[in-house]
Amino acid sequence: MIIRETEDAFIMIKQHDHAFLSGRVVEHFSPDLLQSNHFMKDIRYAAYEHDRSWIGLDETPIWNDQAQVPYSFSDFPLIPKLAFYKIGLDEIEQANPYASLLCSLHYCSFFSKSTDERAVQFLNHERKRQAKIKQNITTLNHELLFEHFRLLQLSDDLSLYICLNEPGVGKKLEHPWFVNGFANSEIFTGNNNPFVANWINQNEIRVSSFPFDNEFELTLKYKTVLKSAIQVMGIAKAYENSLSEEHQVFIRK
């Protein structure tokens, strides 16, 4: 679950709904910025499905007693998270091995500096998966694979930018991950600078060095879960009883 806290509520977004926005971002990404159009169907699938591991975890939110907030994707307990990561990657691999390779690389990047034994075991398992998939793809281009990996990260970041920021927020008050632009996106800009997004107003975002074939619209699905409702009935019931909402965002030049 992606969580954004307000004074009297939590804005709660399912990871798979966030991933749908990532898929839309890749759909509109300019193919001229890539070495070739090979595997484009696969990178789109990876973007749309990269967080399917969270489908089961997000069905019922869990309360973090220590922090007095719902658990989010960033602080969710490690053991169940890793178990569901593997389940999701297995499912993606059955449908599309190249997409699974990209998603596996994406997940592994979260733990690249971890010394936790469980995270290291996960990394070792995923590196074996990656090696097996690479061996079975005779047309694999490692430079293009790296571009696709960075594109998946960019699509994830732009969607998270929408999810984690209050719509229309000023640049200095943005979530700290994105104030200086999208990390590792400079391979697409041609000027060694990352793409930078700015809110124009509550429904429009401008992206520097516009990397898309046209302007487009995204629809974010979420729930506003009141803190007062959580106090009365608990997080699970409060979330269940909250209405689903939508917010339209336009990506502009």
DRENPA-3360 file (N, C-alpha, C; in nm, 2 decimals, always signed):
BEGIN
1 = MIIRETED = +0.08/-0.12/+0.00/+0.00/+0.00/+0.00/+0.09/+0.12/+0.00 ~ +0.05/+0.22/-0.08/+0.11/+0.35/-0.08/+0.03/+0.45/+0.01 ~ +0.10/+0.51/+0.11/+0.03/+0.59/+0.21/+0.07/+0.74/+0.20 ~ -0.02/+0.83/+0.20/+0.01/+0.97/+0.21/-0.08/+1.02/+0.33 ~ -0.02/+1.08/+0.43/-0.09/+1.12/+0.55/-0.13/+1.27/+0.53 ~ -0.26/+1.30/+0.57/-0.30/+1.44/+0.58/-0.34/+1.46/+0.73 ~ -0.39/+1.58/+0.76/-0.42/+1.61/+0.90/-0.52/+1.51/+0.96 ~ -0.62/+1.48/+0.88/-0.73/+1.39/+0.94/-0.76/+1.26/+0.87;
9 = AFIMIKQH = -0.67/+1.22/+0.78/-0.69/+1.10/+0.70/-0.56/+1.05/+0.65 ~ -0.57/+0.92/+0.60/-0.46/+0.86/+0.52/-0.51/+0.84/+0.38 ~ -0.44/+0.89/+0.28/-0.47/+0.86/+0.14/-0.40/+0.73/+0.11 ~ -0.48/+0.62/+0.07/-0.43/+0.49/+0.06/-0.45/+0.44/-0.09 ~ -0.34/+0.40/-0.15/-0.33/+0.36/-0.29/-0.28/+0.22/-0.30 ~ -0.35/+0.13/-0.36/-0.30/-0.01/-0.38/-0.18/-0.01/-0.48 ~ -0.08/-0.09/-0.45/+0.03/-0.09/-0.54/+0.00/-0.13/-0.68 ~ -0.09/-0.22/-0.70/-0.12/-0.26/-0.84/-0.19/-0.15/-0.91;
17 = DHAFLSGR = -0.27/-0.06/-0.84/-0.33/+0.05/-0.91/-0.22/+0.15/-0.95 ~ -0.12/+0.17/-0.86/-0.01/+0.25/-0.89/+0.07/+0.20/-1.01 ~ +0.08/+0.07/-1.02/+0.16/+0.01/-1.13/+0.08/+0.03/-1.26 ~ -0.05/+0.04/-1.26/-0.12/+0.06/-1.38/-0.08/+0.20/-1.44 ~ -0.06/+0.30/-1.36/-0.01/+0.43/-1.40/+0.13/+0.41/-1.46 ~ +0.21/+0.33/-1.40/+0.35/+0.30/-1.46/+0.34/+0.24/-1.60 ~ +0.24/+0.15/-1.62/+0.22/+0.10/-1.75/+0.18/+0.20/-1.85 ~ +0.10/+0.29/-1.81/+0.05/+0.40/-1.90/+0.17/+0.49/-1.94;
25 = VVEHFSPD = +0.26/+0.51/-1.84/+0.38/+0.59/-1.87/+0.46/+0.53/-1.98 ~ +0.48/+0.40/-1.97/+0.56/+0.33/-2.07/+0.49/+0.33/-2.20 ~ +0.36/+0.32/-2.20/+0.28/+0.32/-2.33/+0.31/+0.45/-2.41 ~ +0.33/+0.56/-2.34/+0.35/+0.69/-2.40/+0.49/+0.73/-2.42 ~ +0.59/+0.65/-2.37/+0.73/+0.69/-2.37/+0.77/+0.68/-2.52 ~ +0.85/+0.79/-2.56/+0.89/+0.79/-2.70/+0.99/+0.68/-2.74 ~ +0.96/+0.60/-2.83/+1.05/+0.49/-2.87/+1.18/+0.54/-2.93 ~ +1.19/+0.67/-2.97/+1.31/+0.73/-3.03/+1.42/+0.74/-2.93;
33 = LLQSNHFM = +1.38/+0.73/-2.80/+1.48/+0.75/-2.69/+1.55/+0.61/-2.65 ~ +1.50/+0.51/-2.72/+1.56/+0.37/-2.70/+1.64/+0.33/-2.82 ~ +1.73/+0.23/-2.79/+1.82/+0.18/-2.90/+1.73/+0.12/-3.01 ~ +1.62/+0.05/-2.97/+1.54/-0.02/-3.07/+1.40/-0.04/-3.01 ~ +1.31/-0.09/-3.09/+1.17/-0.11/-3.04/+1.16/-0.26/-3.00 ~ +1.27/-0.33/-2.99/+1.26/-0.48/-2.95/+1.21/-0.49/-2.81 ~ +1.13/-0.58/-2.78/+1.08/-0.62/-2.64/+0.99/-0.51/-2.59 ~ +0.93/-0.42/-2.67/+0.85/-0.31/-2.62/+0.72/-0.37/-2.55;
41 = KDIRYAAY = +0.67/-0.48/-2.61/+0.55/-0.54/-2.55/+0.58/-0.59/-2.41 ~ +0.70/-0.64/-2.40/+0.75/-0.70/-2.27/+0.77/-0.60/-2.16 ~ +0.83/-0.48/-2.20/+0.86/-0.38/-2.10/+0.73/-0.32/-2.06 ~ +0.63/-0.31/-2.15/+0.50/-0.26/-2.11/+0.43/-0.35/-2.01 ~ +0.44/-0.48/-2.04/+0.38/-0.58/-1.94/+0.45/-0.57/-1.81 ~ +0.58/-0.55/-1.81/+0.66/-0.54/-1.68/+0.61/-0.42/-1.60 ~ +0.59/-0.31/-1.67/+0.55/-0.19/-1.60/+0.41/-0.21/-1.54 ~ +0.32/-0.26/-1.62/+0.18/-0.28/-1.57/+0.17/-0.38/-1.45;
49 = EHDRSWIG = +0.26/-0.48/-1.45/+0.25/-0.59/-1.36/+0.36/-0.59/-1.25 ~ +0.45/-0.49/-1.25/+0.56/-0.50/-1.16/+0.53/-0.51/-1.01 ~ +0.41/-0.46/-0.97/+0.37/-0.47/-0.83/+0.26/-0.57/-0.81 ~ +0.25/-0.67/-0.89/+0.14/-0.77/-0.87/+0.17/-0.85/-0.74 ~ +0.30/-0.85/-0.69/+0.33/-0.91/-0.57/+0.25/-0.86/-0.45 ~ +0.20/-0.73/-0.47/+0.13/-0.67/-0.36/-0.02/-0.69/-0.36 ~ -0.07/-0.76/-0.46/-0.21/-0.77/-0.47/-0.27/-0.83/-0.34 ~ -0.22/-0.94/-0.30/-0.26/-1.01/-0.18/-0.24/-0.93/-0.05;
57 = LDETPIWN = -0.12/-0.87/-0.05/-0.08/-0.79/+0.07/-0.17/-0.67/+0.09 ~ -0.22/-0.61/-0.02/-0.30/-0.49/-0.01/-0.45/-0.51/+0.01 ~ -0.49/-0.63/+0.01/-0.63/-0.66/+0.03/-0.68/-0.61/+0.16 ~ -0.60/-0.63/+0.27/-0.63/-0.58/+0.40/-0.51/-0.51/+0.46 ~ -0.52/-0.38/+0.48/-0.41/-0.30/+0.54/-0.39/-0.34/+0.68 ~ -0.26/-0.32/+0.73/-0.22/-0.36/+0.86/-0.17/-0.24/+0.93 ~ -0.21/-0.23/+1.06/-0.17/-0.11/+1.14/-0.03/-0.13/+1.20 ~ +0.05/-0.02/+1.19/+0.18/-0.02/+1.25/+0.17/+0.05/+1.39;
65 = DQAQVPYS = +0.16/-0.04/+1.50/+0.14/+0.02/+1.63/+0.25/+0.11/+1.68 ~ +0.37/+0.09/+1.64/+0.48/+0.17/+1.68/+0.48/+0.31/+1.62 ~ +0.45/+0.32/+1.49/+0.44/+0.44/+1.42/+0.30/+0.51/+1.42 ~ +0.20/+0.43/+1.46/+0.06/+0.48/+1.46/+0.02/+0.53/+1.33 ~ +0.05/+0.45/+1.23/+0.01/+0.47/+1.09/-0.01/+0.33/+1.03 ~ -0.08/+0.32/+0.91/-0.09/+0.19/+0.84/+0.05/+0.16/+0.79 ~ +0.08/+0.03/+0.78/+0.21/-0.01/+0.71/+0.20/+0.03/+0.56 ~ +0.31/+0.08/+0.51/+0.32/+0.12/+0.37/+0.42/+0.02/+0.30;
73 = FSDFPLIP = +0.44/+0.04/+0.18/+0.53/-0.04/+0.10/+0.67/-0.03/+0.15 ~ +0.71/+0.09/+0.21/+0.84/+0.12/+0.25/+0.88/+0.06/+0.38 ~ +0.78/+0.03/+0.47/+0.81/-0.02/+0.60/+0.74/-0.15/+0.64 ~ +0.68/-0.21/+0.53/+0.61/-0.34/+0.56/+0.70/-0.44/+0.61 ~ +0.66/-0.53/+0.70/+0.75/-0.64/+0.75/+0.82/-0.72/+0.64 ~ +0.95/-0.74/+0.66/+1.03/-0.79/+0.55/+0.99/-0.93/+0.51 ~ +0.97/-1.02/+0.61/+0.95/-1.16/+0.58/+0.83/-1.19/+0.48 ~ +0.71/-1.14/+0.52/+0.60/-1.16/+0.43/+0.62/-1.08/+0.29;
81 = KLAFYKIG = +0.69/-0.97/+0.30/+0.71/-0.89/+0.18/+0.80/-0.97/+0.08 ~ +0.90/-1.03/+0.13/+0.99/-1.11/+0.04/+0.92/-1.23/-0.01 ~ +0.84/-1.29/+0.07/+0.77/-1.41/+0.03/+0.67/-1.38/-0.09 ~ +0.60/-1.26/-0.08/+0.51/-1.22/-0.18/+0.58/-1.17/-0.30 ~ +0.70/-1.11/-0.28/+0.78/-1.07/-0.40/+0.81/-1.19/-0.49 ~ +0.85/-1.30/-0.42/+0.88/-1.42/-0.50/+0.76/-1.48/-0.57 ~ +0.65/-1.48/-0.50/+0.52/-1.53/-0.56/+0.49/-1.44/-0.69 ~ +0.49/-1.31/-0.67/+0.46/-1.22/-0.79/+0.56/-1.24/-0.90;
89 = LDEIEQAN = +0.69/-1.25/-0.87/+0.78/-1.27/-0.98/+0.77/-1.41/-1.05 ~ +0.73/-1.51/-0.97/+0.70/-1.64/-1.03/+0.58/-1.63/-1.13 ~ +0.48/-1.56/-1.09/+0.36/-1.54/-1.17/+0.40/-1.46/-1.30 ~ +0.48/-1.36/-1.29/+0.51/-1.28/-1.41/+0.60/-1.37/-1.50 ~ +0.69/-1.45/-1.44/+0.78/-1.53/-1.53/+0.70/-1.63/-1.61 ~ +0.59/-1.68/-1.55/+0.51/-1.78/-1.62/+0.45/-1.71/-1.74 ~ +0.41/-1.59/-1.73/+0.34/-1.52/-1.84/+0.44/-1.45/-1.94 ~ +0.56/-1.40/-1.89/+0.65/-1.33/-1.97/+0.79/-1.32/-1.91;
97 = PYASLLCS = +0.88/-1.41/-1.95/+1.01/-1.42/-1.88/+1.09/-1.29/-1.89 ~ +1.08/-1.22/-2.00/+1.16/-1.10/-2.01/+1.11/-0.99/-1.91 ~ +0.98/-0.98/-1.90/+0.92/-0.89/-1.80/+0.96/-0.93/-1.66 ~ +0.96/-1.06/-1.64/+1.01/-1.11/-1.50/+1.15/-1.07/-1.48 ~ +1.23/-1.08/-1.58/+1.37/-1.04/-1.56/+1.38/-0.89/-1.52 ~ +1.31/-0.81/-1.59/+1.31/-0.67/-1.56/+1.26/-0.64/-1.41 ~ +1.15/-0.71/-1.38/+1.09/-0.69/-1.25/+1.18/-0.74/-1.14 ~ +1.25/-0.85/-1.17/+1.35/-0.91/-1.07/+1.46/-0.81/-1.05;
105 = LHYCSFFS = +1.51/-0.75/-1.16/+1.62/-0.65/-1.14/+1.57/-0.53/-1.06 ~ +1.45/-0.49/-1.08/+1.39/-0.38/-1.01/+1.38/-0.41/-0.86 ~ +1.33/-0.53/-0.83/+1.31/-0.57/-0.69/+1.45/-0.58/-0.62 ~ +1.55/-0.64/-0.69/+1.68/-0.65/-0.63/+1.75/-0.52/-0.60 ~ +1.71/-0.42/-0.68/+1.77/-0.29/-0.66/+1.73/-0.23/-0.52 ~ +1.62/-0.28/-0.46/+1.58/-0.23/-0.33/+1.67/-0.28/-0.22 ~ +1.74/-0.39/-0.25/+1.82/-0.46/-0.14/+1.97/-0.47/-0.18 ~ +2.01/-0.39/-0.27/+2.15/-0.40/-0.32/+2.25/-0.38/-0.21;
113 = KSTDERAV = +2.22/-0.30/-0.11/+2.32/-0.27/-0.01/+2.28/-0.33/+0.13 ~ +2.18/-0.42/+0.12/+2.13/-0.48/+0.25/+2.22/-0.59/+0.29 ~ +2.24/-0.60/+0.42/+2.32/-0.71/+0.48/+2.23/-0.81/+0.56 ~ +2.10/-0.78/+0.56/+2.01/-0.87/+0.62/+2.01/-1.01/+0.55 ~ +2.02/-1.11/+0.63/+2.04/-1.25/+0.58/+1.92/-1.29/+0.49 ~ +1.80/-1.25/+0.53/+1.69/-1.29/+0.45/+1.69/-1.21/+0.31 ~ +1.73/-1.09/+0.31/+1.74/-1.01/+0.19/+1.85/-1.07/+0.10 ~ +1.96/-1.11/+0.16/+2.07/-1.17/+0.08/+2.02/-1.30/+0.02;
121 = QFLNHERK = +1.94/-1.38/+0.09/+1.89/-1.50/+0.03/+1.80/-1.47/-0.08 ~ +1.72/-1.37/-0.07/+1.63/-1.33/-0.18/+1.71/-1.29/-0.30 ~ +1.81/-1.21/-0.28/+1.90/-1.16/-0.39/+1.96/-1.28/-0.46 ~ +2.01/-1.38/-0.38/+2.08/-1.49/-0.44/+1.98/-1.57/-0.53 ~ +1.86/-1.59/-0.48/+1.75/-1.66/-0.55/+1.72/-1.59/-0.68 ~ +1.71/-1.45/-0.67/+1.67/-1.38/-0.79/+1.78/-1.37/-0.89 ~ +1.91/-1.37/-0.85/+2.02/-1.37/-0.94/+2.02/-1.50/-1.02 ~ +1.98/-1.61/-0.96/+1.97/-1.74/-1.03/+1.86/-1.73/-1.13;
129 = RQAKIKQN = +1.75/-1.67/-1.09/+1.63/-1.65/-1.19/+1.68/-1.57/-1.31 ~ +1.75/-1.46/-1.28/+1.79/-1.37/-1.39/+1.89/-1.44/-1.48 ~ +1.98/-1.52/-1.43/+2.08/-1.59/-1.51/+2.01/-1.70/-1.60 ~ +1.91/-1.76/-1.54/+1.83/-1.86/-1.62/+1.76/-1.80/-1.74 ~ +1.69/-1.69/-1.71/+1.61/-1.62/-1.81/+1.71/-1.57/-1.92 ~ +1.82/-1.50/-1.88/+1.91/-1.45/-1.98/+1.97/-1.56/-2.07 ~ +1.99/-1.68/-2.01/+2.04/-1.79/-2.09/+1.94/-1.84/-2.19 ~ +1.82/-1.82/-2.16/+1.71/-1.87/-2.25/+1.66/-1.77/-2.36;
137 = ITTLNHEL = +1.71/-1.65/-2.35/+1.67/-1.55/-2.45/+1.79/-1.53/-2.54 ~ +1.78/-1.59/-2.66/+1.89/-1.59/-2.75/+1.92/-1.45/-2.81 ~ +1.81/-1.36/-2.82/+1.83/-1.23/-2.88/+1.86/-1.12/-2.77 ~ +1.90/-1.16/-2.65/+1.92/-1.07/-2.55/+2.03/-0.96/-2.58 ~ +2.00/-0.84/-2.56/+2.09/-0.73/-2.58/+2.11/-0.66/-2.44 ~ +2.22/-0.67/-2.38/+2.24/-0.63/-2.25/+2.23/-0.48/-2.23 ~ +2.27/-0.40/-2.33/+2.26/-0.26/-2.33/+2.11/-0.22/-2.33 ~ +2.04/-0.28/-2.42/+1.89/-0.25/-2.43/+1.82/-0.30/-2.30;
145 = LFEHFRLL = +1.86/-0.41/-2.24/+1.81/-0.46/-2.12/+1.83/-0.35/-2.01 ~ +1.94/-0.29/-2.01/+1.97/-0.18/-1.91/+1.88/-0.06/-1.93 ~ +1.86/-0.03/-2.06/+1.77/+0.08/-2.09/+1.62/+0.05/-2.04 ~ +1.58/-0.07/-2.07/+1.45/-0.11/-2.03/+1.43/-0.11/-1.87 ~ +1.54/-0.15/-1.81/+1.54/-0.15/-1.66/+1.52/-0.01/-1.61 ~ +1.60/+0.09/-1.67/+1.59/+0.23/-1.63/+1.45/+0.28/-1.67 ~ +1.39/+0.24/-1.78/+1.26/+0.29/-1.81/+1.16/+0.24/-1.71 ~ +1.17/+0.11/-1.67/+1.08/+0.06/-1.57/+1.09/+0.14/-1.44;
153 = QLSDDLSL = +1.22/+0.18/-1.40/+1.23/+0.26/-1.28/+1.17/+0.40/-1.30 ~ +1.19/+0.46/-1.42/+1.13/+0.59/-1.44/+0.98/+0.58/-1.43 ~ +0.92/+0.48/-1.49/+0.77/+0.47/-1.49/+0.72/+0.45/-1.35 ~ +0.80/+0.38/-1.27/+0.77/+0.36/-1.13/+0.78/+0.49/-1.05 ~ +0.88/+0.57/-1.08/+0.91/+0.69/-1.01/+0.80/+0.80/-1.04 ~ +0.77/+0.81/-1.17/+0.67/+0.91/-1.21/+0.53/+0.88/-1.15 ~ +0.50/+0.75/-1.14/+0.37/+0.71/-1.08/+0.38/+0.74/-0.93 ~ +0.49/+0.71/-0.86/+0.51/+0.74/-0.72/+0.50/+0.89/-0.69;
161 = YICLNEPG = +0.56/+0.96/-0.79/+0.55/+1.11/-0.77/+0.41/+1.16/-0.76 ~ +0.32/+1.10/-0.84/+0.18/+1.13/-0.84/+0.12/+1.09/-0.71 ~ +0.15/+0.96/-0.66/+0.09/+0.90/-0.55/+0.14/+0.97/-0.42 ~ +0.26/+1.00/-0.40/+0.32/+1.04/-0.28/+0.31/+1.19/-0.25 ~ +0.28/+1.27/-0.35/+0.27/+1.42/-0.34/+0.13/+1.46/-0.33 ~ +0.11/+1.57/-0.25/-0.02/+1.63/-0.25/-0.04/+1.70/-0.39 ~ -0.15/+1.68/-0.46/-0.17/+1.74/-0.59/-0.15/+1.89/-0.58 ~ -0.06/+1.95/-0.67/-0.04/+2.09/-0.68/+0.07/+2.14/-0.59;
169 = VGKKLEHP = +0.14/+2.05/-0.52/+0.24/+2.10/-0.42/+0.35/+2.17/-0.48 ~ +0.41/+2.27/-0.41/+0.52/+2.34/-0.46/+0.65/+2.25/-0.46 ~ +0.74/+2.29/-0.55/+0.86/+2.20/-0.57/+0.94/+2.18/-0.44 ~ +0.95/+2.28/-0.35/+1.03/+2.26/-0.23/+0.96/+2.17/-0.13 ~ +0.83/+2.16/-0.14/+0.75/+2.08/-0.05/+0.72/+1.94/-0.10 ~ +0.78/+1.90/-0.21/+0.75/+1.77/-0.27/+0.81/+1.66/-0.18 ~ +0.77/+1.54/-0.20/+0.84/+1.42/-0.14/+0.99/+1.43/-0.17 ~ +1.07/+1.41/-0.07/+1.22/+1.43/-0.09/+1.28/+1.34/-0.20;
177 = WFVNGFAN = +1.22/+1.23/-0.23/+1.27/+1.14/-0.34/+1.28/+1.21/-0.47 ~ +1.20/+1.31/-0.49/+1.18/+1.36/-0.63/+1.21/+1.51/-0.65 ~ +1.25/+1.58/-0.54/+1.28/+1.72/-0.55/+1.39/+1.75/-0.66 ~ +1.49/+1.66/-0.67/+1.60/+1.68/-0.76/+1.58/+1.61/-0.89 ~ +1.46/+1.56/-0.92/+1.43/+1.48/-1.04/+1.43/+1.33/-1.01 ~ +1.41/+1.26/-1.12/+1.40/+1.11/-1.11/+1.54/+1.05/-1.13 ~ +1.58/+0.98/-1.03/+1.72/+0.92/-1.02/+1.74/+0.83/-1.14 ~ +1.86/+0.83/-1.20/+1.90/+0.74/-1.30/+1.82/+0.75/-1.44;
185 = SEIFTGNN = +1.75/+0.87/-1.45/+1.68/+0.89/-1.58/+1.76/+0.96/-1.68 ~ +1.88/+1.01/-1.64/+1.96/+1.09/-1.73/+2.01/+1.02/-1.85 ~ +2.00/+0.89/-1.85/+2.05/+0.81/-1.97/+1.95/+0.84/-2.09 ~ +1.83/+0.90/-2.06/+1.74/+0.93/-2.17/+1.74/+1.07/-2.21 ~ +1.80/+1.16/-2.13/+1.78/+1.31/-2.16/+1.89/+1.36/-2.26 ~ +2.00/+1.29/-2.26/+2.10/+1.34/-2.36/+2.19/+1.45/-2.30 ~ +2.16/+1.50/-2.18/+2.24/+1.61/-2.13/+2.29/+1.59/-1.98 ~ +2.29/+1.46/-1.95/+2.34/+1.42/-1.81/+2.26/+1.47/-1.70;
193 = NPFVANWI = +2.14/+1.52/-1.72/+2.05/+1.57/-1.62/+1.93/+1.48/-1.62 ~ +1.87/+1.45/-1.50/+1.75/+1.37/-1.49/+1.63/+1.44/-1.54 ~ +1.53/+1.37/-1.57/+1.40/+1.43/-1.59/+1.35/+1.49/-1.46 ~ +1.28/+1.60/-1.46/+1.23/+1.67/-1.34/+1.08/+1.70/-1.37 ~ +1.00/+1.66/-1.27/+0.86/+1.69/-1.28/+0.82/+1.81/-1.18 ~ +0.72/+1.88/-1.22/+0.67/+1.99/-1.14/+0.52/+1.99/-1.15 ~ +0.45/+2.01/-1.04/+0.30/+2.03/-1.04/+0.27/+2.17/-1.10 ~ +0.19/+2.18/-1.20/+0.14/+2.31/-1.25/+0.02/+2.35/-1.17;
201 = NQNEIRVS = -0.06/+2.26/-1.14/-0.18/+2.28/-1.05/-0.22/+2.14/-1.00 ~ -0.34/+2.13/-0.94/-0.38/+2.00/-0.88/-0.40/+1.89/-0.99 ~ -0.42/+1.93/-1.11/-0.45/+1.82/-1.21/-0.35/+1.82/-1.33 ~ -0.24/+1.89/-1.32/-0.14/+1.89/-1.43/+0.00/+1.89/-1.38 ~ +0.08/+1.81/-1.45/+0.22/+1.79/-1.41/+0.31/+1.82/-1.54 ~ +0.41/+1.90/-1.53/+0.50/+1.92/-1.64/+0.63/+1.84/-1.62 ~ +0.68/+1.77/-1.72/+0.80/+1.69/-1.72/+0.90/+1.76/-1.81 ~ +1.02/+1.79/-1.75/+1.13/+1.85/-1.83/+1.18/+1.76/-1.94;
209 = SFPFDNEF = +1.23/+1.82/-2.05/+1.28/+1.74/-2.16/+1.18/+1.63/-2.20 ~ +1.06/+1.67/-2.22/+0.94/+1.58/-2.23/+0.98/+1.45/-2.31 ~ +0.97/+1.33/-2.25/+1.02/+1.21/-2.31/+0.90/+1.13/-2.37 ~ +0.79/+1.19/-2.39/+0.67/+1.11/-2.43/+0.63/+1.15/-2.57 ~ +0.56/+1.06/-2.64/+0.52/+1.09/-2.78/+0.40/+1.19/-2.79 ~ +0.33/+1.21/-2.68/+0.23/+1.32/-2.67/+0.19/+1.34/-2.52 ~ +0.11/+1.44/-2.50/+0.06/+1.46/-2.36/-0.05/+1.36/-2.34 ~ -0.07/+1.32/-2.21/-0.16/+1.22/-2.19/-0.22/+1.23/-2.05;
217 = ELTLKYKT = -0.33/+1.16/-2.02/-0.40/+1.17/-1.89/-0.38/+1.04/-1.82 ~ -0.37/+1.05/-1.69/-0.37/+0.93/-1.60/-0.48/+0.94/-1.49 ~ -0.53/+0.83/-1.45/-0.64/+0.83/-1.35/-0.59/+0.75/-1.23 ~ -0.57/+0.82/-1.12/-0.52/+0.76/-1.00/-0.64/+0.71/-0.91 ~ -0.64/+0.58/-0.87/-0.75/+0.53/-0.79/-0.69/+0.53/-0.64 ~ -0.78/+0.56/-0.55/-0.74/+0.57/-0.41/-0.86/+0.57/-0.32 ~ -0.83/+0.56/-0.19/-0.93/+0.57/-0.08/-0.88/+0.67/+0.02 ~ -0.97/+0.76/+0.07/-0.94/+0.85/+0.18/-1.00/+0.78/+0.31;
225 = VLKSAIQV = -0.91/+0.74/+0.40/-0.95/+0.67/+0.52/-0.93/+0.76/+0.64 ~ -1.04/+0.80/+0.69/-1.04/+0.90/+0.80/-0.98/+0.84/+0.93 ~ -0.90/+0.92/+1.00/-0.84/+0.87/+1.12/-0.94/+0.85/+1.23 ~ -1.05/+0.93/+1.23/-1.16/+0.91/+1.32/-1.22/+0.77/+1.30 ~ -1.24/+0.73/+1.18/-1.30/+0.60/+1.15/-1.21/+0.48/+1.19 ~ -1.08/+0.50/+1.18/-0.98/+0.40/+1.22/-0.99/+0.38/+1.37 ~ -1.00/+0.49/+1.45/-1.01/+0.49/+1.59/-1.13/+0.41/+1.64 ~ -1.24/+0.42/+1.56/-1.37/+0.36/+1.60/-1.37/+0.21/+1.56;
233 = MGIAKAYE = -1.33/+0.18/+1.44/-1.34/+0.04/+1.39/-1.22/-0.03/+1.35 ~ -1.10/+0.03/+1.36/-0.98/-0.03/+1.32/-0.95/-0.01/+1.17 ~ -0.82/-0.03/+1.14/-0.78/+0.01/+1.00/-0.84/-0.08/+0.89 ~ -0.86/-0.21/+0.92/-0.91/-0.30/+0.81/-1.05/-0.26/+0.78 ~ -1.14/-0.24/+0.88/-1.28/-0.21/+0.86/-1.29/-0.07/+0.80 ~ -1.21/+0.02/+0.86/-1.22/+0.16/+0.81/-1.19/+0.17/+0.66 ~ -1.08/+0.09/+0.62/-1.05/+0.09/+0.48/-1.16/+0.03/+0.39 ~ -1.21/-0.08/+0.44/-1.32/-0.15/+0.37/-1.44/-0.06/+0.35;
241 = NSLSEEHQ = -1.47/+0.02/+0.45/-1.59/+0.10/+0.44/-1.57/+0.24/+0.37 ~ -1.44/+0.27/+0.34/-1.42/+0.39/+0.27/-1.45/+0.38/+0.12 ~ -1.49/+0.49/+0.06/-1.53/+0.48/-0.08/-1.41/+0.49/-0.17 ~ -1.41/+0.43/-0.28/-1.31/+0.44/-0.38/-1.32/+0.57/-0.46 ~ -1.21/+0.64/-0.48/-1.21/+0.77/-0.55/-1.12/+0.77/-0.66 ~ -1.12/+0.87/-0.75/-1.03/+0.88/-0.86/-0.99/+1.03/-0.88 ~ -0.86/+1.04/-0.92/-0.81/+1.18/-0.95/-0.74/+1.18/-1.08 ~ -0.78/+1.27/-1.17/-0.72/+1.28/-1.30/-0.60/+1.37/-1.30;
249 = VFIRK = -0.50/+1.32/-1.37/-0.37/+1.40/-1.38/-0.33/+1.40/-1.53 ~ -0.30/+1.52/-1.58/-0.25/+1.53/-1.71/-0.10/+1.56/-1.71 ~ -0.03/+1.48/-1.79/+0.12/+1.50/-1.81/+0.14/+1.59/-1.93 ~ +0.20/+1.71/-1.90/+0.22/+1.81/-2.00/+0.37/+1.83/-2.04 ~ +0.38/+1.90/-2.15/+0.52/+1.94/-2.20/+0.56/+2.06/-2.12;
% end
